[in-house]
């Protein structure tokens, strides 16, 4: 878990002296690191009583085809590319912007599966 409070520097670079310590509401949660596998989700209660659905594993994606305007639920085969972190591709971690190989072709993920609980993607034009 990571503390997500104010950083210790001013915009000018000077040191910022905190008037208080860390608070419980400022800590983050563990990363979901959504991987490819049999679907598994986790419901999380957020601040203010709202809910988020974390996708821990997923093997299906709603892929939109921009040419036809149709959306299909297709099976995810592998993660091909991930600009967020080079090691994410090797570990098959799905994040926003990752390129996945599906049954109907390569697609780029357009949402955050760890926050939304689903994988939405757009079909890439084939070369």
C-alpha positions in Angstrom: 0.0 0.0 0.0 1.2 3.5 -0.7 0.7 6.8 1.1 -1.0 9.2 -1.3 -0.7 12.4 0.7 1.1 15.6 -0.3 4.7 15.3 -1.5 7.4 16.8 0.6 8.5 19.6 -1.8 7.0 22.9 -3.0 6.7 23.5 -6.7 9.8 25.7 -6.5 11.8 22.8 -5.0 11.8 24.1 -1.4 11.1 21.7 1.4 7.5 21.6 2.6 7.1 21.3 6.4 4.0 19.3 7.2 1.7 20.6 9.9 0.6 17.1 10.7 1.4 13.4 10.1 -0.1 10.8 7.8 -3.8 10.0 7.9 -5.6 6.7 7.4 -7.8 8.1 4.6 -4.6 9.1 2.6 -3.4 5.5 2.1 -4.0 3.7 -1.1 -5.0 0.1 -1.7 -3.0 -2.7 -3.2 -2.8 -2.9 -7.0 -5.2 -5.3 -8.6 -2.8 -6.4 -11.4 -5.5 -7.8 -13.6 -4.2 -10.9 -15.4 -5.5 -13.3 -18.0 -7.4 -16.3 -16.6 -10.7 -17.5 -15.4 -12.8 -14.5 -14.4 -12.5 -13.4 -10.8 -13.7 -10.0 -9.4 -13.6 -8.4 -6.0 -16.0 -5.8 -4.7 -14.4 -2.9 -2.8 -16.2 -0.3 -0.7 -14.7 3.2 -1.3 -14.8 6.4 0.6 -18.4 7.8 0.9 -20.0 4.3 0.7 -19.6 3.9 -3.0 -18.4 0.7 -4.6 -15.8 -0.3 -7.1 -15.4 -3.7 -8.8 -11.8 -4.8 -9.1 -11.1 -7.4 -11.8 -8.3 -9.7 -10.6 -8.5 -12.0 -13.6 -10.4 -11.9 -16.8 -10.5 -13.9 -20.1 -13.2 -12.0 -22.0 -13.2 -8.6 -23.5 -15.9 -6.4 -25.1 -14.1 -5.4 -28.4 -15.6 -2.6 -30.5 -14.9 -2.6 -34.2 -14.7 1.1 -35.4 -15.3 0.2 -39.0 -18.7 -1.7 -38.5 -19.7 -0.1 -35.2 -20.4 -3.5 -33.7 -19.1 -4.8 -30.3 -18.5 -8.4 -29.5 -17.5 -10.3 -26.4 -14.4 -12.3 -27.4 -11.8 -14.4 -25.6 -8.4 -12.9 -24.7 -5.5 -15.0 -25.9 -2.4 -13.1 -24.8 -1.0 -9.7 -23.9 1.1 -8.5 -26.9 2.3 -5.1 -25.7 2.1 -2.8 -22.7 3.5 0.7 -22.7 2.9 1.1 -18.9 5.6 -1.4 -17.9 7.7 -3.7 -20.0 7.4 -6.5 -17.4 3.6 -6.3 -17.6 3.6 -8.0 -21.0 5.6 -10.9 -19.7 3.3 -11.3 -16.7 0.2 -10.8 -18.9 -1.1 -7.9 -16.8 -3.9 -5.9 -18.4 -3.9 -2.1 -18.0 -5.4 0.8 -20.0 -3.5 1.1 -23.3 -2.3 -2.5 -23.4 -2.5 -4.3 -26.7 -4.1 -7.8 -26.4 -4.4 -10.6 -28.9 -8.0 -11.8 -29.3 -9.9 -14.3 -31.5 -10.8 -11.5 -34.0 -7.5 -9.7 -34.0 -5.4 -7.3 -31.9 -7.1 -4.7 -29.7 -6.2 -1.9 -27.4 -7.7 -1.7 -23.9 -9.6 1.6 -23.5 -10.7 1.3 -19.8 -9.1 0.5 -16.5 -10.0 -3.2 -15.6 -8.7 -2.9 -12.1 -11.2 0.0 -11.5 -14.1 -1.0 -13.7 -14.4 -4.8 -13.4 -14.6 -5.3 -17.2 -12.2 -5.2 -20.2 -13.3 -2.9 -23.0 -11.1 -2.6 -26.1 -11.0 -1.2 -29.6 -10.0 -3.4 -32.6 -6.8 -2.2 -34.2 -6.5 -2.0 -38.0 -4.6 -5.0 -39.3 -1.3 -4.5 -41.1 
